[in-house]
Amino acid sequence: MKKLTILPILLACLLMITGCNETTDREEETRDGDTLNGNAMDNYNDQPLEGQVGYVRFKKDQLDQEAEKNRDIKVNREQMADMITRMILRYDGFEDVATLVTDNEILVAYQPPNNHDREQAADMVQKTAYSLVPSFYHVFVSDDPASFGDIQSVSTSTVYDEQYTEVIDSIIKKMKKSPQGKVPENDSDQPSEGPNMGTDDRPGTET
């Protein structure tokens, strides 16, 4: 009787092991197939672990080169704004900071600390923002209290909204009445246009 009882258990275990091996083989075949056919990135982590580094590898022939020329460089603007605001608030004396990230500009409103002059505070804010964003961005800062309301007024806008460009340019024009820091707007390392922009110059941002 004991032998008859043990036999079905052994058979069940054998089937489970065989099934697991087949699943593993199929997964390996899928990964290999994706790599050979150019359908997946090498070791791309869909759900990275906490603190895990970012890593992506492509071979050039895996990509459609014509499509890549027209691909927009996309960033998570909300996360970028969050990161800039938090970094500036790490400085002593900065108690209130708001950041707006558009397709090509970073607008930062802040309450200047009492222990810094306006130029020094603006330079700290500007350089902090520049250090955290791609090089095609332009940073505009303001310690005018009205700037908080100005940038909040477009916080739910999209780059496709009617008169979006005119509104942003109007806000920038007002922000530039405040100290802007030591990085010049026409700095060679800060191009006037990013990959997502058109060929015309943005109006209303001249000094």
Disulfide bonds with the S-S distance in Angstrom:
none
